[in-house]
Amino acid sequence: MTIQQAPTTPVLPPNPWRWRVLAVVLLAEIMDLLDSTVMNVAAPSVRAGLGGGPATLQWLTAGYTLAFGVLLVVGGRLGDRWGRRRLFVIGAVGFTLASALCALAPTPAVLVTARIAQGALGALMIPQGFGVLASVFDERERGRAFAMFGPVMGLAAIGGPILAGGLIAIDPGGLDWRLIFLVNIPLGALAVAGALRWMPADRGDASVRIDPVGAALVAAGSALLVYPLIQGREAGWPWWTFASIAAGIAAFLALARRQRTSPAPILVPTLLRKRAFVGGLVVAVAFFSGVGGLMLLLSLHLQLDLGYSALRAALALAPIAVGIVLSSTAAPALTARLGRSVLHVGLGIEVVGTLGLAAVAVAGLPAWVLVVPNLVVGLGLGLLFGTLIQSILAAADPAEIGSASGALNAVQQLATALGVAVLGTVYFGAGTSGLAIGALIVTGTCLLSAALVTLLPRTQSGDRS
């Protein structure tokens, strides 16, 4: 989920099409969620049909999230500058066409390229929706509108992998995994038609400025870090992989300096002086890089090691989504009572779950036993996702929220791509011990995150310094 802070000025009288606009925005969110999760289940089937090495499996997921995170940095600002409906329609049309290209891809290289295009165009589409909703709903109804995202996105998170596995198992017309992407064509057409019919047109603000140097540094730094981590193992870790990683780190250091000197910084400079916010981004990097590749790791283990079909693997992963839905309902009340300490509770549960995954793998227990640690992992994630985001944003002042939420969403996506690269490389390099070692790595990132939580404000309304 990628939420950009939007203006809160109510529109009077209320837009008569506001609930239809909500449906269009939710449809776009569903498209993004489906395509960001289906490859966790479908990747082995894609490899069986098109070929390609282990790196291809990683790029099918990492390419999407990497492009999404990079373009998300400026996606919201582009909407402010050129108009939100215009950027939403451009993104939705492009996303639909990229989905068609994915379905028609004759080679792994074409498919990975199309996946990168999907992520980039999704980053143009998704941020616009929240700004549009804030302009068509008044304060009285806005809470009801945004409350719809929870159940819809929860169902999409559960249904995405199961849908992918089901379509591959049924295999209508011999399309195999390709039908997963063809589903987006009618969905995308509905989103475009709905946006053109019901979304209010806006011309944008010509005074909004975007820093191309900052955006380029984000893109370069991310690519320089993720590419060698995915390709390095197959290439035998030559010198250029380490040089690329060093260059990626240097690009992000240059980005931090650029934010203090740019006339139109991507990130509001005052945020960089806030220990709580900067520390929160560090927590986000540690946490999302660990759990970001966990679903792919589990799917690879189930299908490549245990010989599960795509549908059976999807059903085996469903307890994670069920756990997320269950615990996320209790998270707001627990956060109000415990403050940031609920993060330690969630991370503790997550550690129990990942250690359980490692124990099942090491002991060679029957695969059905994975249901228990998978459910525990989901329960931990449900406590962590929303609470962590809210705790980090608590460090920002009202005027900084838009910039802070954009940076956090981008960090989440980029850290997920990094996690896919690292855990995928570990899995293919460790043989039958891949799940156990990968789960222990995620355990380590959770423990690191728990240590870093002390950098966050104690409560959502706590210390912002």
Buried (B, 14 or more C-beta within 10 A) or exposed (E): BBBBBBEEEBEEEBBEBBBBBBBBBBBBBBBBBBBBBBBBBBBBBBBEBBEBEBBBBBBBBBBBBBBBBBBBBBBBBBBBBBBBBBBBBBBBBBBBBBBBBBBEBEEBEBBBBBBBBBBBBBBBBBBBBBBBBBBBBBEEBBEEBBEBBBEBBBBBBBBBBBBBBBBBEEEEEEBBBBBBBBBBBEBBEBBBEBBBEBBBEBEBEEEEBBBEBBBBBBBBBBBBBBBBBBBBBBEEEEEEBEEBBEBBEBBBEBBEEBBEEBEEBBBBEEBBEBEBBBBBBBBBBBBBBBBBBBBBBBBBBBBBBBEBBBBBBBBBBBBBBBBBBBBBEEBEEBBEEBBBBBBBBBBBBBBBBBBBBBBBBBEEEEBEBBBBBBBBBBBBBBBBBBBBBBBBBBBBEEEBBBBBBBBBBBBBBBBBBBBBBBBBBBBBBEEEBBBBBBBBBBBBBBBBBBEBBEBBBBBBEBEEE
